[in-house]
Amino acid sequence: MKIEKLESLGILAGGIAHDFNNLLTGIMGYISLAKVYYKNPKFAVLDMLTDAEKATFRARDLTQQLLVFSKGGMPVLKSSSIEEILKRFD
């Protein structure tokens, strides 16, 4: 039973690391694009930086969830609007 729990924890940690890496990749990508195009008026650099900021907020939220989990707390479950969730990725 202990081995199964450790394996489950390893799978969870791998999934979290993957999600966090995706967020950081997005942040780095938007900032890199903004640096390349900041002088070109054809590109919406402010939009790129705003998207990087949004990804930073999602990374912060993921980190907060990890801290709650690591302290033995129960995750807070709440209802969400699918429309609001999809707007975050727009």
LUMPA-151093 format. One record per residue (C-alpha): x negated, y, z; residue number from 1; chain. Coordinates in nm, 4 decimals. Example, Ala and Ser with C-alpha at 12.3 -4.5 7.8 and 13.67 -1.06 7.14 Angstrom:
2
(site (-1.2300; -0.4500; 0.7800); 1; 'A')
(site (-1.3670; -0.1060; 0.7140); 2; 'A')
// end
This chain:
90
(site (0.0000; 0.0000; 0.0000); 1; 'A')
(site (-0.2879; 0.2361; 0.0820); 2; 'A')
(site (-0.4474; 0.1704; -0.2576); 3; 'A')
(site (-0.1193; 0.2482; -0.4343); 4; 'A')
(site (-0.0894; 0.5761; -0.2423); 5; 'A')
(site (-0.4451; 0.6720; -0.3380); 6; 'A')
(site (-0.3793; 0.5862; -0.7017); 7; 'A')
(site (-0.0626; 0.7970; -0.6968); 8; 'A')
(site (-0.2513; 1.0854; -0.5409); 9; 'A')
(site (-0.5186; 1.0541; -0.8100); 10; 'A')
(site (-0.2561; 1.0693; -1.0847); 11; 'A')
(site (-0.0951; 1.3728; -0.9199); 12; 'A')
(site (-0.4317; 1.5485; -0.8873); 13; 'A')
(site (-0.5107; 1.4764; -1.2516); 14; 'A')
(site (-0.1790; 1.6223; -1.3642); 15; 'A')
(site (-0.2272; 1.9328; -1.1540); 16; 'A')
(site (-0.5819; 1.9809; -1.2813); 17; 'A')
(site (-0.4549; 1.9464; -1.6387); 18; 'A')
(site (-0.1798; 2.2073; -1.5814); 19; 'A')
(site (-0.4213; 2.4462; -1.4131); 20; 'A')
(site (-0.6746; 2.4051; -1.6939); 21; 'A')
(site (-0.4040; 2.4865; -1.9496); 22; 'A')
(site (-0.3185; 2.8062; -1.7629); 23; 'A')
(site (-0.6827; 2.9121; -1.7422); 24; 'A')
(site (-0.7340; 2.8369; -2.1119); 25; 'A')
(site (-0.4394; 3.0614; -2.1963); 26; 'A')
(site (-0.5737; 3.3417; -1.9803); 27; 'A')
(site (-0.9197; 3.3164; -2.1331); 28; 'A')
(site (-0.7763; 3.3026; -2.4851); 29; 'A')
(site (-0.5607; 3.6136; -2.4472); 30; 'A')
(site (-0.8443; 3.8107; -2.2883); 31; 'A')
(site (-1.0866; 3.7018; -2.5623); 32; 'A')
(site (-0.8411; 3.8096; -2.8319); 33; 'A')
(site (-0.7858; 4.1429; -2.6609); 34; 'A')
(site (-1.1621; 4.2014; -2.6509); 35; 'A')
(site (-1.1948; 4.1242; -3.0213); 36; 'A')
(site (-0.9000; 4.3387; -3.1344); 37; 'A')
(site (-0.8893; 4.6202; -2.8789); 38; 'A')
(site (-0.9965; 4.8836; -3.1351); 39; 'A')
(site (-0.7711; 4.7600; -3.4154); 40; 'A')
(site (-0.4305; 4.9349; -3.4054); 41; 'A')
(site (-0.2699; 4.6505; -3.6068); 42; 'A')
(site (-0.2952; 4.4160; -3.3095); 43; 'A')
(site (-0.0872; 4.4430; -2.9936); 44; 'A')
(site (-0.3672; 4.4216; -2.7387); 45; 'A')
(site (-0.1346; 4.5236; -2.4555); 46; 'A')
(site (0.0875; 4.2247; -2.5391); 47; 'A')
(site (-0.2147; 3.9930; -2.5236); 48; 'A')
(site (-0.3131; 4.1295; -2.1841); 49; 'A')
(site (0.0471; 4.1024; -2.0615); 50; 'A')
(site (0.0536; 3.7360; -2.1658); 51; 'A')
(site (-0.2749; 3.6787; -1.9822); 52; 'A')
(site (-0.1251; 3.8424; -1.6753); 53; 'A')
(site (0.1839; 3.6167; -1.6943); 54; 'A')
(site (-0.0385; 3.3098; -1.7130); 55; 'A')
(site (-0.2294; 3.4386; -1.4106); 56; 'A')
(site (0.0953; 3.4615; -1.2143); 57; 'A')
(site (0.1834; 3.1028; -1.3107); 58; 'A')
(site (-0.1632; 2.9899; -1.1962); 59; 'A')
(site (-0.1101; 3.1723; -0.8658); 60; 'A')
(site (0.2266; 2.9983; -0.8210); 61; 'A')
(site (0.0702; 2.6592; -0.8930); 62; 'A')
(site (-0.2024; 2.7305; -0.6386); 63; 'A')
(site (0.0604; 2.8252; -0.3798); 64; 'A')
(site (0.2413; 2.4961; -0.4416); 65; 'A')
(site (-0.0860; 2.3088; -0.3945); 66; 'A')
(site (-0.1499; 2.4849; -0.0649); 67; 'A')
(site (0.1965; 2.3933; 0.0638); 68; 'A')
(site (0.1462; 2.0327; -0.0442); 69; 'A')
(site (-0.2018; 2.0108; 0.1067); 70; 'A')
(site (-0.0723; 2.1246; 0.4451); 71; 'A')
(site (0.1874; 1.8487; 0.4461); 72; 'A')
(site (0.4774; 2.0796; 0.3741); 73; 'A')
(site (0.7675; 1.9761; 0.1625); 74; 'A')
(site (0.8063; 2.1447; -0.1746); 75; 'A')
(site (1.0970; 2.3858; -0.1916); 76; 'A')
(site (1.3544; 2.2740; -0.4414); 77; 'A')
(site (1.5776; 2.5373; -0.5948); 78; 'A')
(site (1.8126; 2.5665; -0.8867); 79; 'A')
(site (1.6830; 2.7533; -1.1877); 80; 'A')
(site (1.8272; 2.8832; -1.5062); 81; 'A')
(site (1.6810; 2.7096; -1.8108); 82; 'A')
(site (1.7116; 3.0433; -1.9911); 83; 'A')
(site (1.4872; 3.2135; -1.7340); 84; 'A')
(site (1.2322; 2.9324; -1.7522); 85; 'A')
(site (1.2171; 2.9548; -2.1316); 86; 'A')
(site (1.1784; 3.3343; -2.1172); 87; 'A')
(site (0.8540; 3.2861; -1.9199); 88; 'A')
(site (0.7007; 3.1128; -2.2210); 89; 'A')
(site (0.8298; 3.3568; -2.4786); 90; 'A')
// end
